[in-house]
């Protein structure tokens, strides 16, 4: 029998990338814990991948999954960001509108709000067309949101050209913000000029979506980015959006919405290691290295003579099978295909995080007081590295040699330098305290989320 009173529902629209889906799912769980029914929408490809990994089913009474085709064929390369973005933009908005119509036609759920990843800002456009309120979530730093929101100004001032390429070297977005190297603009670091141009023109239209809602949610805190958040005061910091903050204290519970199956044997292994001794090495879901660089990483870890936990994805060798050098024994370390990262970073055995510096990983590392060795791969990760090393001063970067490689000796050098710097460790722990106090009861991010929840509840009546 159909429900006489439709359930107030929040429809969440997530970009199909691990660094976007994870914080979006953690926000979905927070809304669920505040009494809302949530329908979590992403692409068919991402949805099927998540379902194949998921062990612990979501509570079907509060969170449901739905998915839409991305417009590509099953054999298409979804790591081609430009192709995927264009296809999604051309095909998904109309299907998203039909999904909403179908949900309302069934009569069991009444959508009171669409929360869309800013990258899928067209979802807010669809919501507005259908008379539904909307909110946007920016899953990266507030600084990169400021970059995206000021693209028109940057072009008008001659900082970038019509394709987003830098004309001047530095820019100061506001008098209270430090000067920024234009080479750190996130659309300039995709490693392919045509892809950079295509994605830039997509970002160029973001401001029209931002103007459709008063709710710009961001996975950050005021203490981390005070000058930026003062520059874009409409942004509401609700970070860090962490899986462990959702009342989940079971060390063996699986993270939700993962693209890879987590190997929990690494937690048992960490339990056997000395306090603050292990190098955690993980480069996210997209970074790839060639055989030469892979070899140097392996030899570098060996050279440190320290215990290490190294994540080497099973899809790492998409075209060429990566092989470990003969000299690599790996006796002090453990290698897994994917790790429960938040649980790893919160483990007392972890000494530092060798990271690609995706914002989601950055927030997880910072929230656990772990110093960084920064190795960005693309996009906003280069800005995040600068932020971690130069602004927060809780990490170091690697220098490449004449062959463009980070050598094994460089890896050992920076590991030793980082772990011998007590000031970096001290600053890391201070940042952890500030971030965790934000999501505690009465903290800034906690109170901001309450504001959003109260507004959502007002939409019910």
C-alpha positions in Angstrom: 0.0 0.0 0.0 1.3 3.5 -0.9 2.3 5.7 2.0 -0.4 8.3 2.7 2.3 10.8 3.7 5.4 10.8 1.5 8.7 10.7 3.4 10.7 14.0 3.3 13.8 13.0 1.3 17.2 14.6 0.4 18.5 13.6 -3.0 22.3 13.7 -3.2 24.1 13.8 -6.5 27.7 12.6 -6.4 30.5 12.9 -9.0 31.8 9.3 -9.7 35.2 9.7 -8.2 36.5 8.3 -4.9 37.6 11.7 -3.5 34.1 13.1 -4.3 31.9 10.2 -3.3 33.6 9.6 0.1 32.8 13.1 1.7 29.4 13.1 0.0 28.5 9.8 1.6 29.8 11.0 5.0 27.5 14.0 4.7 24.7 11.6 3.6 25.2 9.6 6.8 25.1 12.8 8.9 21.8 13.8 7.4 20.5 10.2 7.9 21.5 10.4 11.6 19.5 13.6 11.8 16.3 11.8 10.6 16.3 12.3 6.9 15.6 9.8 4.2 18.5 10.1 1.7 18.7 8.9 -1.9 22.3 8.8 -3.1 22.7 9.2 -6.8 25.8 8.7 -9.0 26.6 7.1 -12.3 25.7 3.5 -13.2 29.4 2.7 -13.5 30.3 4.0 -10.1 27.1 2.6 -8.5 27.9 -0.9 -9.8 31.5 -0.7 -8.6 30.4 0.3 -5.2 27.8 -2.4 -4.9 30.3 -5.1 -5.9 32.5 -4.0 -3.0 30.0 -3.2 -0.3 29.8 -5.8 2.5 27.7 -4.1 5.1 24.4 -3.0 3.5 23.2 0.5 4.2 20.2 0.9 6.3 17.5 0.8 3.6 15.2 2.8 5.9 17.4 5.9 5.7 19.7 5.7 2.7 19.0 4.3 -0.7 21.0 4.2 -3.9 20.0 5.2 -7.4 22.1 5.6 -10.5 22.0 7.1 -14.0 24.0 6.3 -17.2 27.0 8.5 -17.9 26.5 8.3 -21.7 29.6 6.2 -22.3 29.7 2.7 -23.5 30.9 -0.1 -21.2 34.3 -0.3 -22.9 35.0 3.5 -22.9 37.9 4.7 -20.8 36.4 6.5 -17.8 39.8 7.8 -16.8 39.5 10.2 -19.8 38.2 13.0 -17.7 37.4 15.4 -20.6 35.4 12.7 -22.4 33.6 11.6 -19.3 32.7 15.1 -18.2 31.4 16.1 -21.6 29.3 12.9 -21.9 27.8 13.4 -18.4 27.0 17.0 -19.0 25.2 16.2 -22.3 23.3 13.2 -21.1 22.6 13.1 -17.3 20.6 16.3 -16.6 17.6 15.2 -18.6 17.8 11.7 -17.0 18.2 13.3 -13.5 15.0 15.3 -14.1 13.1 12.1 -15.1 14.5 10.3 -12.0 12.9 13.0 -9.8 9.6 12.8 -11.7 9.6 9.0 -11.2 10.3 9.3 -7.5 7.5 11.8 -7.0 5.2 9.7 -9.2 5.6 6.7 -6.9 4.5 8.9 -4.1 6.5 7.3 -1.3 9.2 10.0 -1.1 8.9 13.8 -1.4 12.2 15.4 -2.3 12.7 18.5 -0.2 16.3 19.3 -1.3 18.9 18.3 -3.9 22.5 18.3 -2.5 24.8 18.3 -5.5 28.5 18.1 -5.9 29.5 21.4 -7.4 31.1 19.5 -10.3 27.5 18.3 -11.0 26.1 21.8 -10.4 23.6 21.2 -13.2 21.7 19.1 -10.7 20.8 22.4 -8.9 19.6 23.8 -12.2 17.3 20.8 -12.6 16.1 21.1 -9.1 15.3 24.8 -9.5 13.4 24.1 -12.7 11.3 21.6 -10.8 10.6 23.9 -7.8 12.9 22.0 -5.4 15.4 23.7 -3.1 19.1 23.0 -3.6 22.5 23.0 -1.9 26.0 22.5 -3.3 28.9 20.6 -1.7 32.5 21.5 -2.7 34.6 18.4 -1.8 37.9 20.2 -2.3 39.5 23.2 -0.4 37.8 26.5 -0.1 40.7 28.1 -1.9 40.0 26.0 -5.0 36.3 27.0 -4.8 37.5 30.7 -4.7 39.5 30.0 -7.9 36.5 28.5 -9.7 34.1 31.2 -8.5 36.5 34.0 -9.8 37.3 32.7 -13.2 35.5 35.6 -14.9 37.5 38.1 -12.8 40.8 36.3 -13.6 40.1 36.6 -17.3 38.9 40.3 -17.0 42.2 41.2 -15.2 44.3 39.4 -17.7 45.6 36.8 -15.2 44.4 33.9 -17.5 43.4 33.7 -21.1 40.1 32.5 -22.6 41.3 28.9 -22.3 42.4 29.2 -18.6 46.1 29.4 -19.3 48.2 31.6 -17.0 49.3 34.9 -18.4 50.8 36.4 -15.2 52.8 34.5 -12.6 51.1 35.5 -9.3 47.6 36.7 -8.2 46.2 37.9 -4.9 42.5 37.1 -4.9 41.9 39.4 -2.0 44.0 41.7 0.2 43.8 39.3 3.1 44.9 36.3 1.1 48.6 35.5 0.3 49.7 35.8 -3.3 49.1 32.6 -5.2 51.2 31.1 -8.0 48.9 30.8 -11.0 50.5 27.5 -11.9 48.6 26.1 -8.9 45.2 26.7 -10.6 43.7 23.3 -10.5 42.5 23.3 -14.1 46.2 23.7 -15.3 47.5 20.5 -13.8 45.6 17.7 -15.6 48.8 16.6 -17.6 47.1 17.0 -21.0 46.5 20.4 -22.6 43.3 19.5 -24.5 41.8 18.0 -21.3 42.8 21.0 -19.3 41.1 23.3 -21.9 37.9 21.2 -21.9 37.6 21.0 -18.1 38.4 24.7 -17.8 35.4 25.6 -19.9 33.2 23.3 -17.7 34.5 25.1 -14.6 33.9 28.4 -16.4 30.1 27.9 -16.0 30.2 26.9 -12.4 29.3 30.4 -11.1 25.9 30.1 -12.7 25.2 27.1 -10.5 26.6 28.7 -7.4 24.2 31.6 -7.9 21.2 29.3 -7.7 21.5 28.5 -4.0 22.5 30.2 -0.8 24.1 26.9 0.6 27.7 26.4 -0.4 28.8 23.6 1.8 32.6 22.9 2.0 34.7 20.1 3.4 37.0 22.5 5.4 37.1 24.5 8.6 37.4 28.2 9.3 40.7 27.6 11.2 42.3 26.0 8.2 41.3 28.6 5.6 40.2 31.8 7.5 41.3 34.3 4.8 39.6 32.4 2.0 36.4 31.9 3.9 36.3 35.6 4.7 36.7 36.3 1.0 33.8 33.9 0.0 31.6 34.3 3.2 28.7 32.4 1.5 30.7 29.2 2.0 29.7 27.2 5.0 32.6 25.0 6.3 31.2 21.7 7.7 34.5 19.6 7.6 36.2 17.5 8.2 33.7 15.0 6.7 35.2 11.8 8.1 33.8 8.3 8.1 34.9 7.7 11.8 32.9 10.7 12.9 29.6 8.9 12.0 29.4 7.0 15.3 31.4 4.2 13.8 33.9 2.9 16.2 34.2 -0.7 15.0 37.7 -1.2 13.8 36.6 -3.9 11.3 33.6 -2.1 9.9 33.9 -1.3 6.2 33.8 2.2 4.8 30.8 2.9 2.7 30.9 3.7 -1.0 34.4 2.4 -1.7 35.7 1.7 -5.2 38.1 -1.0 -4.0 37.8 -3.7 -1.4 39.6 -2.7 1.8 42.2 -5.1 3.2 41.8 -5.1 7.0 44.8 -7.4 7.5 46.8 -4.2 7.5 45.2 -3.1 10.8 46.3 -6.3 12.5 49.8 -5.8 11.0 49.9 -2.2 12.3 49.0 -3.5 15.8 52.4 -5.3 15.8 54.4 -2.2 14.9 56.0 0.3 17.3 54.3 3.6 18.1 54.8 6.3 15.4 57.1 4.1 13.3 55.2 3.2 10.0 55.3 5.1 6.7 51.9 5.0 5.1 52.2 5.3 1.3 49.0 5.8 -0.7 48.4 7.8 -3.8 44.7 7.6 -4.2 42.4 6.1 -6.8 43.8 7.7 -9.9 47.6 8.3 -9.7 49.8 6.1 -11.9 53.6 5.7 -12.1 55.7 4.2 -14.8 58.0 1.3 -14.1 61.1 3.5 -13.5 59.3 5.6 -10.8 57.7 2.5 -9.3 61.1 0.9 -8.9 62.5 4.0 -7.2 59.5 4.1 -4.7 60.2 0.4 -3.8 63.9 1.0 -3.4 63.3 4.2 -1.5 61.1 2.4 1.0 63.7 -0.3 1.4 66.4 2.3 1.9 64.6 4.0 4.8 64.9 0.8 6.8 61.6 1.6 8.4 58.3 -0.3 8.5 55.9 0.8 5.7 52.4 0.2 4.6 52.2 0.6 0.8 48.9 0.7 -1.1 49.5 -0.7 -4.7 46.1 -0.8 -6.5 45.3 -3.9 -8.5 44.5 -1.7 -11.5 47.9 0.0 -11.1 49.3 -1.9 -14.1 46.6 -1.0 -16.7 49.0 -1.2 -19.6 52.3 -2.5 -18.2 52.6 -4.9 -15.3 54.6 -3.2 -12.6 57.4 -5.4 -11.2 59.3 -5.0 -8.0 63.1 -4.7 -8.4 65.2 -7.7 -7.5 66.9 -5.7 -4.6 63.5 -5.1 -3.0 62.9 -7.5 -0.1 60.0 -5.6 1.5 60.5 -7.5 4.8 59.9 -4.5 6.9 56.7 -3.6 5.1 53.2 -4.7 4.1 51.7 -4.1 0.6 47.9 -4.1 0.2 45.7 -3.4 -2.8 43.5 -0.9 -0.8 43.4 0.2 2.8 40.7 1.4 5.2 42.5 4.8 5.1 40.8 6.6 7.9 41.4 3.7 10.3 45.0 3.5 9.2 45.7 7.1 9.7 44.2 7.1 13.1 46.4 4.2 14.2 49.1 5.1 16.7 51.8 3.2 14.7 51.6 5.7 11.8 54.5 8.1 11.6 53.8 9.9 8.3 51.6 9.9 5.2 53.3 9.7 1.8 50.3 11.1 -0.2 49.1 12.4 -3.5 47.4 15.2 -1.5 43.9 14.8 -2.7 41.8 17.0 -0.5 39.8 14.1 1.0 43.1 12.3 1.9 44.6 15.6 3.1 41.7 16.2 5.5 42.0 12.7 6.8 45.7 13.0 7.4 45.4 16.5 9.0 42.5 15.3 11.3 44.8 12.5 12.6 47.8 14.7 13.3 49.9 12.9 10.7 52.8 14.8 9.0 52.9 14.6 5.2 55.4 13.8 2.4 53.6 15.3 -0.5 53.6 13.8 -4.0 50.8 15.4 -6.0 49.6 13.8 -9.2 47.2 16.3 -10.9 44.6 19.0 -10.5 44.1 20.6 -7.1 46.6 18.2 -5.5 49.4 20.6 -6.5 47.7 23.4 -4.6 47.0 21.1 -1.6 50.7 20.3 -1.5 51.6 24.0 -1.4 49.0 24.5 1.3 50.3 21.6 3.5 54.0 22.4 3.1 54.0 26.2 2.9 51.0 27.5 4.7 50.3 24.8 7.4 54.0 23.7 7.5 53.2 20.1 8.3 54.8 18.4 5.4 57.6 18.3 2.9 57.7 17.8 -0.9 59.9 15.7 -3.0 62.4 17.0 -5.6 62.9 15.3 -9.0 66.2 14.5 -10.4 67.6 15.3 -13.9 65.5 12.4 -15.3 62.3 13.7 -13.9 62.2 11.0 -11.2 61.9 11.1 -7.4 64.9 8.9 -6.6 65.2 6.3 -3.9 67.8 8.5 -2.1 65.5 11.5 -2.3 62.7 9.4 -0.6 65.0 8.4 2.2 66.3 11.9 2.6 62.9 13.5 3.0 61.6 10.7 5.2 64.5 11.2 7.6 64.2 15.0 7.5 60.4 14.9 8.2 60.6 12.4 11.0 63.4 14.2 12.7 61.6 17.5 12.7 59.7 17.7 16.1 58.2 21.1 15.1 56.3 19.5 12.2 55.0 16.8 14.4 53.9 19.4 17.0 52.1 21.6 14.4 50.4 18.5 13.0 49.0 17.6 16.4 47.8 21.2 17.0 45.9 21.1 13.7 44.4 17.8 14.6 43.1 19.3 17.8 41.5 22.2 16.0 39.9 20.1 13.3 38.4 17.5 15.7 37.1 20.2 18.0 35.2 21.6 14.9 33.1 18.4 14.5 32.7 17.9 18.3 29.4 19.1 19.9 29.4 22.9 19.9 32.3 23.1 17.4 32.2 25.4 14.4 31.5 22.8 11.7 29.1 21.0 13.9 27.1 24.2 14.5 27.2 25.0 10.8 25.8 21.5 9.9 23.1 22.1 12.5 22.1 25.3 10.7 21.8 23.4 7.4 19.8 20.6 9.1 17.4 23.1 10.7 16.9 24.7 7.3 16.2 21.3 5.8 13.6 20.6 8.5 11.9 23.9 7.7 11.4 22.6 4.1 9.4 19.7 5.5 6.5 21.9 6.5 
